[in-house]
């Protein structure tokens, strides 16, 4: 005699209680919980904040390093070394700060000798 599958009784097993499942087992239908901290918007905000903090730290380090290169007060400091330090400051400021719109000027350091007037 042939039995059709549709005539066979279906046995439905109730889901196992949570206590009976393995502690590290994951169900295929359960999705992992997403914390609010893990949302895409939160991650973007954290990344932007981190980028700003890193930029500020780099700026602080560049300027701090420049100031640390200054000689002690009342020590000799040649004009050539002063000009080199000031040119470095100009370069660092150009690197870390932006100018107002439309400013197309530059800051430069020029070391020149005074002209000697002929004596009569």
C-alpha positions in Angstrom: 0.0 0.0 0.0 1.2 3.4 -0.9 1.0 6.3 1.6 1.0 9.8 0.4 3.2 12.3 2.2 0.2 14.5 2.7 -1.5 11.8 4.7 1.4 11.4 7.1 1.0 13.1 10.4 3.4 15.9 11.0 5.2 15.9 14.3 5.9 19.4 15.6 8.5 19.7 18.2 8.2 22.7 20.5 11.3 24.9 20.6 13.8 24.0 23.3 13.8 26.3 26.3 16.7 28.7 26.5 18.3 26.8 29.4 18.8 23.7 27.2 20.7 25.5 24.4 24.4 25.8 24.5 25.6 29.1 26.0 27.7 30.0 22.9 25.2 28.6 20.3 23.5 31.1 18.0 20.2 30.5 16.4 20.0 31.1 12.7 17.0 33.3 13.1 18.3 35.5 15.9 20.1 38.6 14.8 22.9 40.1 16.8 21.9 43.0 19.0 23.1 46.3 17.7 24.1 48.8 20.3 23.3 52.4 19.7 27.1 53.1 20.0 27.6 50.8 17.0 25.3 52.7 14.6 26.8 54.0 11.4 26.1 57.6 12.4 27.8 57.1 15.8 30.8 55.6 14.1 31.1 58.5 11.6 30.8 61.0 14.4 33.5 59.2 16.4 35.8 59.0 13.3 35.3 62.7 12.6 36.0 63.6 16.2 39.1 61.4 16.2 40.3 63.1 13.0 39.9 66.6 14.5 41.7 65.5 17.7 44.6 64.1 15.7 44.8 67.2 13.6 44.8 69.4 16.7 47.5 67.2 18.3 49.7 67.4 15.2 49.2 71.2 15.2 50.1 71.4 18.8 53.2 69.2 18.3 54.5 71.2 15.4 54.1 74.5 17.1 55.4 73.1 20.4 58.4 71.7 18.6 59.1 75.1 16.9 58.9 76.9 20.2 61.2 74.4 21.9 63.8 75.2 19.2 64.1 78.7 20.5 67.4 79.4 22.3 67.4 80.3 26.0 66.9 84.0 26.8 70.1 86.1 26.8 71.9 83.5 24.7 73.5 84.4 21.4 71.3 83.7 18.4 72.7 84.6 15.0 70.6 86.5 12.4 70.9 83.6 10.0 69.5 81.2 12.6 66.7 83.6 13.5 65.7 83.9 9.8 65.8 80.1 9.5 63.5 79.8 12.6 61.1 82.4 11.3 60.9 80.7 7.8 60.2 77.4 9.5 57.4 79.2 11.5 55.9 80.5 8.2 56.0 77.0 6.7 54.3 75.5 9.7 51.6 78.2 9.9 51.0 77.7 6.2 50.6 74.0 6.8 48.2 74.1 9.7 46.2 77.3 9.3 44.0 78.5 6.4 43.7 82.1 5.3 40.6 84.1 4.8 39.0 83.8 1.4 40.7 86.0 -1.2 44.0 86.4 0.6 46.7 85.7 -2.0 49.6 87.2 -0.1 52.5 85.4 1.5 54.6 86.0 4.5 58.3 86.0 3.9 61.5 86.6 5.9 64.2 88.6 4.3 67.6 89.1 5.8 69.4 92.1 4.3 72.5 94.1 5.0 72.0 97.8 5.7 73.3 100.1 3.1 76.3 102.0 4.2 76.2 105.7 3.4 79.4 107.1 2.0 81.2 109.5 4.3 82.1 112.8 2.9 
